[in-house]
Amino acid sequence: MSKNYPYIQDKQVKESGVCSICKETKKVFQLEWRVDWFQGNCEFEDICQSCLSKRENEERKKQEAYEARMEPIWERQRENRENREAKLKAMIWQLGFDIQEYDNGQWSIGGLIDWWTTTGTAIERKSRKRHHFSFKKPDEIKKILLQLK
């Protein structure tokens, strides 16, 4: 499981403590921050509810701004992928092969090759020979399919 470090691993309530941000003595949360992959490298922070809420709101706003900025880029990438996928499907159909798509990103091309589009791994069913297919290189896919025909 991939996590972005640092992240809050544990949160416990302390009835009385000094907030590390506003320096007031009140009820605080003791946050255990996981700073890297090693379990022993954790840092602790005492923070009150109001400071924690402010921080969470700031992080949420940053995340929303990032997503708003990235949305057109993600949309363009999705459209490019869909266009490449449509062109490749048309080429495969022109060659006379049928395509069966599965939920896990696997394509079965003409019952001859299984292609996992997420990793690019393609395996011939009879010979178990491995290939690396890419939407960006349809000519290589065409060459291999013509050899199998």
N, C-alpha and C positions, 0 to 999 in steps of 0.2 A: 504494500500500500504506500503510495507516494503522498507525502505531506509536505507542505511548505513550512520551513522552519523560520522563526520560532512560532510555536502554537501553544495554546493553553491546554495542558494535559490534565490538570486537576484544579478544583476550586473548592475551598473550604471556608466556612464562616467562622470568624473570631469575634467574640462579643466586644472586646476592647483592643484597640491597636491604633498605631499612627499611620495614616495614609501617606504613602510615599510621594504623592503628587501635591496634595493640598496641605500636608503636614498637620492635619487636625486629628485629635484623638477621638475616635468614635468606633462604631461597629464597622469592621472591614472584612473583605474577602482576602484570603491568602491564595494567590494564583501561583500555580506551579507551571513554569514555562519550560517546555521541552525545546532546547536550543539546537540540538543536532541528533544524529542517529543513536548516539550512545546514551543509554538510560541514565547513567550517573551524572551527565552534564545538564542538570536542571537548575534553573534559577527561580527564586521565590520573590514575590512582590505582594505587599499589603496595599490594598486599594479600596476606597470607600465606594458605595453604590453610585453616587453622583459622578465621581470621576470615571468610574467604569462605564457608565452610560454615555458620558461625553466621548470617551475613547471609542466605544462601539459605534456610536453615531458617525464619528469622523471616518472610521474604517469603512462603514457601510456607504457613506457618501463617496469615498475614494473608489470603492469597488463599482458603484453605479456610474461614476464618471468614466472609469476605465472601460466598462462594458458599453457605454454610449459611444465612446471614442472608437472602440474596436468593432462595433456592430456593422458598419459599412464594409470593413475589411473582411470580417467573417462571412458576410453575405456574398461579397465578390468571390471569395475562395470557394464557397459552396456552389455558386453558379458555375465557376470554372470547372469544378470537379464534375458537376452534373453534365455539363457540355461534353467534357472528355469521355465520360461514361456513355452518354448517348451515341457519340460518334463511334466508340469502340463496339457497342452493341450492334449498331447498324452494319459495321464492317464484318462482324462475326456472323450475323444473319445473312449477309451477302455471300459469304463463303459456304453457306449451307449448313451451318451448325446451329443447334438450338441451345439456349441458355436457360439453366435452371438456377434461380437465386434462392439462397437460404438466409435466415435471420441473422446468422453470425457473420455475414459478409462473404460467405463462400459462394462461388459460382461453379457450377458444373457445366462445362462446355462440351456439348455433343456427346456426353457420356465418356469422353476420352481423357479429359483433363479436369482436375479439381483445382480451382484457384481461390486462394484466400486473399481477397482484395485489400484487407487491412494490413497484411504483412507483405504481400507481393509473392508469396510462395505458391508455386504451381507444381502439381505432381501429375505425371502421366499415370493413368490407372493400370495399364498393362505392364509397362516396364519399370514403374516406380521411379522413373527419371525425374529429377528436380529441375525446375526453371525458376527464374525470377521475372515476373511480369510487372509491368507498370502502365498505368493509364497514359503516362507521358510518352511511352514508346510503343505505339500500336503496331509499327512495322515489324518489330521483333516478335510480337504475338502472332501476327499474320504469317510470318515466315515459319514459325513452329507449327501452326495449325495446318498450313499447306503441306508440311512434311508428314503430318499424321493422316491426312485425308486419303 
